[in-house]
Amino acid sequence: MAILKLIFITLTLPLLFLHSYVAVSILELQNALKTSEIDATVRRACSKKLEDCLESEDMESETQRRLLLMQRRYISYETLRRDMVPCQKPGSSYYDCGAAQANPYSRGCEIITRCARGIK
């Protein structure tokens, strides 16, 4: 019975390690979705265009799989929020921001609307 437990532990520990390693590498892929990182990975693995590299046998199947996972066909909410400035005052939290109009309307003044250069 003790031998069976030892064999079981000996066989399951490497499988648990492999499972946790694969899960961590997939999480890293999901966090590294910048096109520059994708391009750098492709350049290291293949010197052709991205499409040609993915179809060719030059790249390993693991590299192909990772590159295909990293390509998105939509703009994520994270990407859209990346350039947003929450407050006008640097260092302020979201709650210290005064309620202000996000995009105040300002109409241009042109001759046709009779507001330019005092024309009436």
N, C-alpha and C positions, 0 to 999 in steps of 0.2 A: 504494500500500500504506500509506503514512504517513497519507493522508487517511482511509482506512478505520479505522485505529487511533484517530485523533482523533475520528471520528464515534462509534466504539464507546465510547470513554472518556466522551465528552460525553453519551451516552445512558445509560450504566450508573451513573455517579456519582449522578445524582438518584434513580434507583431504589434504590440502596444506602442512601442517606440516608433515603428514605421508609420502607424496610423497617426500618431501625434505629429510626426514630421511632415507628412503630407498635408494635414490640416493647417499647420502653420505656414507652409509654403503657399497654399491657396489663399490664405488671408493676406500674405505679403503681396501676392499678385493683385488682389482687389484694391489694396492701398496704393499701388504703384501704377496708376493708370495715366500717366502723362505721356504724350506722344514722343517727347524727347527720350524718355526711358525706353519706349518701344523701339524707336529708331536705333538707339545705341545697342540694344540687345540684338536687333537684326544685323547691324553692321558687324558685331562681334562674331555672329554665327554664319553670316553669308555676305558676300560682296555684291550681290545682284539686287534688283528691286524687291520690295516686300512680297509682291504677288509671286514673282518667280522663285523666291526663296521658299515660300510656303509650299509650292508645288514640287520643288526639286528634292532630291535625295541627299543634298549636302547637309541639311540640318537634321539634328536628332529629333526623334518623335516627341520627346519631352519638351524641347524648345519650341517645336511647332504648336504643341498643345498650349503652352503658356502664352505664346504670342496670340493665338486665336482667342484665348480667354481675356486677354488684355484689351482687345479691340472692342469698342462699343459703337453702336450705330445710333446713339441718341445722346443728348446733352443732359447730364444728371443734374439734380437739384444742388448737389455739392459744388459742381462747376459754376452754376449760375450764382450761387451765394459767395463765391470766392472773392469777387471784387467789391462786394457790398461793404460800405462803411456804415456802421450802426449809429455813430454819434459824430457830431461836429467837433466835440472836445476830445482830444486824445487822452486815453487812459480812463475814460468814463465807462461805467457799465451800461448795459442796455436800459436800466431803470432810471438813470440820471439824465437821459436824453429828454429834452422837452418835446412835446408833441408839435411837430411842424409839418407843413405840407411837403410831401415827398418831391413832387415835380410842379412847382408853382407855374401857373400859366402866365406867360408874357407874350403879348402879341406884338409883332414887329410893326414899326411905324413906316408907312410908305406914302408916296405921293397920291396914289389912287385912293387911299383911305383919308386923305386930307389932314394928316397929322404931322407931316414932315415939314420942317423949316417954316413953321408958322403959316402955312397955306390954309386958307379957309374958304 
